[in-house]
Amino acid sequence: GQFFRVSSDRMKVYVAAGCAGGVGAMFNAPIAGVFFAAEIVLLGTYEISAFSVLVISSAMATVVSRAYYGETPAASTKQKQPEKGFFCAVYTKKFL
């Protein structure tokens, strides 16, 4: 941000827009990308200018992703080996 002389508030919006676009495109879920970026990156700061940037970024990234990958998300959330999840849960429970 220093090279282009961007303020820290505007830089947060740029990072959040990239995050919203990434989540929206990767999981084929643009609305989830917007709310994830608004809650996690911007820490619940709801300004209409920031929110509109997040919506546009997430929507455009999802359109590009769907054009490239089709309707299937780039990162599938389906678990192909259910026994793997069970063993991870048992192993984690051991340390809690």
PyMOL commands that set and color helices and strands:
alter all, ss='L'
color gray80, all
select helices_A, chain A and resi 8-26+30-41+48-69+82-95
alter helices_A, ss='H'
color red, helices_A
deselect
rebuild
show_as cartoon
